[in-house]
Structure formats: C-alpha cells, structure tokens
Amino acid sequence: MLLAMDGSQLIALTGGQLGNKKVDSVFTFKKLLLEKKDSIAKLPKAQQDKLKALENISIKTLLDPENSVLTVDVLNDFKKANEIQDVMQAFTEIAKMQNPGKAEGMGMLNNNSTVKYTYDGKKFKKTIEVLPAVKQDDAMSMYKSMLEGSSYKVNYTFPKKIKSVSNKSAVIGADKKTLTVSYPLLDYLDNPASLGLDVEFEK
C-alpha cells in the first residue's frame, strides 16, 4: 500500500523558511521501534501491540526547496488486508510516542476515527469507526482553511474484476481490476465516515 503525498505547493507558503538544504531519506518504523524498545516496553500491552503493527511501514522523503519539490511516499507492506495500518493514524501514534505529554500528537492528521480493511476474495471492505469528538483548537481551524478546496485520490488494484462499488463517484478502470476514488481533503477531518468503501467482485 503506497501513500504518495506531494507537498510542493506548500513550499511557497513557508516563505523560504526551509532554506536550501536538500533531503533524500528513508525512514523505517522497524528501526525506530528497535531504538525505542526500552521505553515501549513500559507502555500498556495494547499500545505496544499498536506500535508493533507499524513495523512494516517505511517513509521516503524528498525535499528540494530550490526547485519547489517536496514529496513523501509511505509504503505499507502487508500480506493480508486486515494487517493494513492506517497511515495517518500511524503518524499520530508515533508522534504520541515521541511526545508523551501531547495526547493529540499530530492533531492535523488525527480525525478521531479508526480504519479496518477486510478482503475475503468476494468482497473488499474499508470500515471507518468514528470516535468521540475532541475540541478543536485555533491551529486546526487554520489548517482547515489551508486545505479547503484540496482533494486526494485513492487508487486500488485488485486481483479480481470489480462487479460493484459503494461509492458512486468511484472510477473503475478498463481492466475492471483497478479503482480510483477522489475525496475532498476536508472530508478526512470533518466527515471520516464518508471514506468507507465496499467493493464486490465478479465470480
């Protein structure tokens, strides 16, 4: 599972504060969890398991301020659909681990929901569970004003031909095995339940 983020347009908003230093790096959760193993061992078992599930995620960052390039690719390697970890939640969890006193971690990425994926060969399901809402601060309001009008795309490739999709705006590819769904970016924060998806396959 690959999450490819292009933040090149955000470079202009920083007003040159990023300097001219180029970055081309790969970060793995597996390495971080190994480095933090002593502190992780002190956490409750449930939280340890949540962090352990992130070990197959790696992040590649490419930054070139001079040429207005900023891309972040997040690779989530998995064998079964129910092993897939929501990438945004992964960022929040790791921020909490590095900053224990800040419960909300990376609040911009926290939409107070959990995501589960299932696939049994007949159906694929992305289920969103919305958690109790938390009070939003002024910083979150600022983020939302910046994101207004932005959208993001999710591309799926399945081993079987698609018969039907719950999202009516989804586009099925010519091979009937690929699927593209576009969402307003603010829906991720304000209406996470709308990001759920059901896909049924041909026999």
VOLUMKE-656875 format. One record per residue (C-alpha): chain; residue number from 1; y, x, z. Coordinates in Angstrom, 2 decimals, padded with zeros to 5 digits. Layout:
- unit|pos|yy|xx|zz
- A|NUM|Y|X|Z;
...
***
This chain:
- unit|pos|yy|xx|zz
- A|1|000.00|000.00|000.00;
- A|2|003.28|001.55|-001.10;
- A|3|006.73|000.53|000.10;
- A|4|009.33|002.16|-002.15;
- A|5|012.92|001.93|-000.92;
- A|6|015.90|003.01|-003.00;
- A|7|018.95|003.51|-000.79;
- A|8|021.03|005.38|-003.36;
- A|9|023.79|002.76|-003.28;
- A|10|024.13|003.28|000.48;
- A|11|025.26|006.87|-000.03;
- A|12|028.64|005.61|-001.25;
- A|13|029.05|003.62|001.98;
- A|14|028.68|006.77|004.11;
- A|15|031.84|008.27|002.65;
- A|16|030.29|011.70|002.21;
- A|17|029.12|011.90|005.83;
- A|18|025.65|013.00|004.71;
- A|19|027.05|016.29|003.44;
- A|20|025.38|018.09|000.53;
- A|21|022.09|019.06|002.18;
- A|22|019.05|018.13|000.12;
- A|23|015.90|016.80|001.79;
- A|24|012.41|016.57|000.29;
- A|25|009.93|015.95|003.09;
- A|26|006.70|014.20|004.01;
- A|27|006.19|012.78|007.50;
- A|28|002.83|011.53|008.78;
- A|29|002.29|009.29|011.76;
- A|30|-001.02|011.06|012.37;
- A|31|000.81|014.31|013.08;
- A|32|003.40|012.60|015.28;
- A|33|000.73|010.79|017.31;
- A|34|-001.02|014.10|017.86;
- A|35|002.20|015.72|019.06;
- A|36|002.91|012.79|021.41;
- A|37|-000.68|012.30|022.59;
- A|38|000.10|013.11|026.24;
- A|39|002.91|010.55|026.52;
- A|40|000.92|007.98|024.51;
- A|41|-001.99|008.33|026.94;
- A|42|000.29|006.99|029.69;
- A|43|001.07|003.78|027.78;
- A|44|-000.80|000.47|028.26;
- A|45|-004.04|000.25|026.22;
- A|46|-002.62|-002.49|023.96;
- A|47|000.35|-000.33|022.98;
- A|48|-001.89|002.70|022.46;
- A|49|-004.03|000.69|020.04;
- A|50|-000.93|-000.50|018.19;
- A|51|000.26|003.08|017.70;
- A|52|-003.23|004.32|016.78;
- A|53|-003.29|001.80|013.94;
- A|54|-000.31|003.58|012.35;
- A|55|-002.04|006.93|011.85;
- A|56|-002.79|006.36|008.15;
- A|57|000.88|005.83|007.27;
- A|58|002.90|008.63|005.68;
- A|59|006.56|008.70|004.63;
- A|60|008.12|010.74|001.81;
- A|61|011.91|011.11|001.88;
- A|62|014.04|012.45|-000.98;
- A|63|017.76|012.92|-000.35;
- A|64|020.22|014.48|-002.79;
- A|65|023.77|013.42|-001.78;
- A|66|025.39|015.31|-004.63;
- A|67|023.53|013.19|-007.19;
- A|68|023.58|010.00|-005.07;
- A|69|019.81|009.93|-004.63;
- A|70|018.12|008.50|-001.54;
- A|71|014.54|007.26|-001.78;
- A|72|011.96|006.59|000.91;
- A|73|008.31|005.98|-000.04;
- A|74|005.96|004.70|002.66;
- A|75|002.25|004.95|001.91;
- A|76|-000.16|002.86|003.98;
- A|77|-003.76|003.90|003.29;
- A|78|-006.39|001.30|004.20;
- A|79|-009.98|000.25|003.49;
- A|80|-009.79|-003.42|004.47;
- A|81|-006.88|-005.88|004.22;
- A|82|-006.92|-006.59|007.95;
- A|83|-006.21|-002.89|008.59;
- A|84|-002.84|-003.07|006.83;
- A|85|000.06|-002.44|009.18;
- A|86|003.45|-003.99|008.52;
- A|87|005.65|-001.03|007.64;
- A|88|008.88|-002.40|009.12;
- A|89|007.07|-003.06|012.39;
- A|90|005.71|000.48|012.25;
- A|91|009.25|001.85|012.15;
- A|92|010.20|-000.30|015.14;
- A|93|007.16|000.79|017.16;
- A|94|007.77|004.48|016.55;
- A|95|011.44|004.09|017.46;
- A|96|010.42|002.44|020.73;
- A|97|008.08|005.33|021.46;
- A|98|010.80|007.91|020.84;
- A|99|013.46|005.90|022.71;
- A|100|011.62|004.07|025.54;
- A|101|014.84|002.75|027.03;
- A|102|015.75|000.86|023.88;
- A|103|013.36|-002.05|023.70;
- A|104|014.61|-003.25|020.36;
- A|105|014.19|000.14|018.74;
- A|106|015.43|-000.06|015.17;
- A|107|016.90|-003.53|015.51;
- A|108|017.91|-003.70|011.88;
- A|109|014.23|-003.68|010.91;
- A|110|012.99|-005.95|013.69;
- A|111|012.73|-009.57|012.55;
- A|112|010.76|-010.76|015.61;
- A|113|007.57|-011.53|013.75;
- A|114|004.06|-010.15|013.26;
- A|115|002.23|-009.89|009.94;
- A|116|-001.51|-010.17|009.29;
- A|117|-003.38|-009.77|005.99;
- A|118|-006.83|-011.12|005.13;
- A|119|-008.92|-010.92|001.95;
- A|120|-012.47|-012.20|001.53;
- A|121|-012.88|-011.96|-002.25;
- A|122|-011.96|-015.61|-002.72;
- A|123|-008.53|-015.71|-001.12;
- A|124|-005.79|-013.33|-000.04;
- A|125|-003.55|-014.42|002.79;
- A|126|-000.40|-012.93|004.30;
- A|127|000.32|-014.74|007.56;
- A|128|003.60|-014.48|009.45;
- A|129|003.84|-015.35|013.13;
- A|130|007.43|-015.78|014.29;
- A|131|008.05|-014.59|017.86;
- A|132|010.69|-015.93|020.28;
- A|133|014.16|-015.07|019.03;
- A|134|016.32|-012.47|020.74;
- A|135|020.09|-012.42|020.97;
- A|136|021.66|-010.60|018.05;
- A|137|024.47|-008.11|018.64;
- A|138|027.56|-007.32|016.58;
- A|139|025.80|-004.43|014.85;
- A|140|023.17|-006.80|013.48;
- A|141|025.88|-009.09|012.11;
- A|142|027.39|-006.09|010.35;
- A|143|024.03|-005.14|008.84;
- A|144|023.57|-008.66|007.55;
- A|145|026.97|-008.69|005.85;
- A|146|025.99|-005.44|004.10;
- A|147|022.64|-006.85|002.97;
- A|148|023.96|-010.18|001.74;
- A|149|023.12|-010.63|-001.93;
- A|150|020.44|-007.94|-001.86;
- A|151|016.82|-008.66|-002.68;
- A|152|013.48|-006.91|-002.63;
- A|153|010.31|-007.12|-004.67;
- A|154|006.67|-007.05|-003.58;
- A|155|004.07|-006.04|-006.19;
- A|156|000.38|-006.82|-005.63;
- A|157|-002.63|-005.66|-007.65;
- A|158|-005.94|-007.43|-007.03;
- A|159|-009.49|-006.68|-008.23;
- A|160|-009.92|-010.30|-009.40;
- A|161|-007.98|-012.65|-011.66;
- A|162|-005.49|-014.91|-009.90;
- A|163|-006.02|-018.67|-010.03;
- A|164|-003.06|-019.89|-007.94;
- A|165|-000.22|-018.64|-005.72;
- A|166|001.55|-020.50|-002.91;
- A|167|004.96|-019.01|-003.76;
- A|168|006.24|-020.92|-006.80;
- A|169|008.66|-018.16|-007.82;
- A|170|005.89|-015.54|-007.97;
- A|171|005.24|-014.00|-011.40;
- A|172|001.63|-013.41|-012.44;
- A|173|001.09|-010.50|-014.85;
- A|174|-000.54|-010.77|-018.28;
- A|175|-003.80|-009.37|-016.91;
- A|176|-003.75|-012.08|-014.22;
- A|177|-004.56|-009.42|-011.60;
- A|178|-001.00|-008.37|-010.79;
- A|179|001.58|-010.39|-008.91;
- A|180|005.30|-009.88|-008.28;
- A|181|007.24|-011.81|-005.64;
- A|182|011.00|-011.43|-005.11;
- A|183|012.78|-012.37|-001.89;
- A|184|016.40|-012.40|-000.68;
- A|185|016.58|-009.47|001.76;
- A|186|018.22|-011.65|004.42;
- A|187|015.11|-013.85|004.44;
- A|188|013.28|-010.93|006.04;
- A|189|015.65|-011.13|009.02;
- A|190|016.54|-014.82|009.18;
- A|191|013.51|-016.62|007.78;
- A|192|010.43|-014.35|008.06;
- A|193|008.05|-017.33|007.87;
- A|194|009.05|-017.77|004.21;
- A|195|007.48|-014.39|003.42;
- A|196|003.94|-015.71|003.93;
- A|197|001.67|-015.87|000.89;
- A|198|-001.63|-017.44|-000.16;
- A|199|-003.42|-016.29|-003.31;
- A|200|-006.59|-017.90|-004.66;
- A|201|-008.78|-016.13|-007.24;
- A|202|-010.91|-017.29|-010.14;
- A|203|-014.67|-017.39|-009.55;
***
